């Protein structure tokens, strides 16, 4: 059995680690010297492999409406809807926001809908938005489950990738069949859509074994952009009382995830925080519109970070544009 120091030295030499080694790193005490060694290695990898470049992705929440999937952490669950209003943006509104975000220099643009949003409406909006998205900017869908036929239609509409995951305790804390999530990941991979993956929503009740399962699922699907997200306790949602993990624990999970999954393009964390930028994270999200972690249906007026704010935090940590 290797020591933590030996594992980290192997990582610096470009070697992959296994599940037991990842678990060993997650078990490092957050007040120990090894904790800082772990963050240091993850930070070094990102600075070198990403050429010290910080990225800003942006997401537009297209609709604020009750969702039948009733995710226990989400402000838009049909049985516990807690957003301050309901609405749906038209094409002109989404285009205007997309143009502004592109002018501000985002590196990828995401369109997000609730799981019940009609795919035909999304494809129609996407076709218009794609016409203003430069080739340098990724165009990504964050939607409900779909099959290979829809995956092909997403490509035809101009999407280069999808944000899709198997959440922690999927089917327990959500009204979603875990098998459907896997089928969607398979469909996206089969049609060549880039997969953006995240381990979420991490709460105090989740074990390291659960977290590691999602790390290695991300590796299985060769996620080129990776993230970790701690659950935001949204008042009025079923999981509110379970609380939140501290930023220092999130930083450790981010570091181990960065080391384990070795994403080729970027490593992200939710919510954005400076501590994570020293744990291998080099990318933040700017968000507008509905956000499942907020009670304000216009999250840009609440917890949603602006492009300018994201760039400033990346600069503070020494990342270049």
Secondary structure as UniProt FT lines:
FT   HELIX           4..12
FT   TURN            13..14
FT   HELIX           19..26
FT   TURN            30..31
FT   HELIX           33..49
FT   TURN            50..52
FT   STRAND          55..61
FT   STRAND          63..64
FT   TURN            68..69
FT   TURN            72..73
FT   TURN            75..76
FT   HELIX           78..80
FT   STRAND          87..88
FT   HELIX           91..103
FT   TURN            104..105
FT   STRAND          108..112
FT   TURN            115..116
FT   HELIX           119..130
FT   TURN            131..132
FT   TURN            135..136
FT   STRAND          138..142
FT   HELIX           148..156
FT   TURN            157..158
FT   STRAND          161..163
FT   TURN            168..172
FT   HELIX           178..190
FT   TURN            191..192
FT   STRAND          194..202
FT   TURN            204..205
FT   HELIX           208..220
FT   TURN            221..222
FT   STRAND          225..230
FT   TURN            235..236
FT   TURN            238..239
FT   HELIX           240..242
FT   HELIX           247..261
FT   STRAND          266..270
FT   HELIX           275..278
FT   TURN            279..280
FT   STRAND          283..289
FT   TURN            292..293
FT   HELIX           299..301
FT   TURN            302..303
FT   HELIX           307..316
FT   TURN            317..318
//
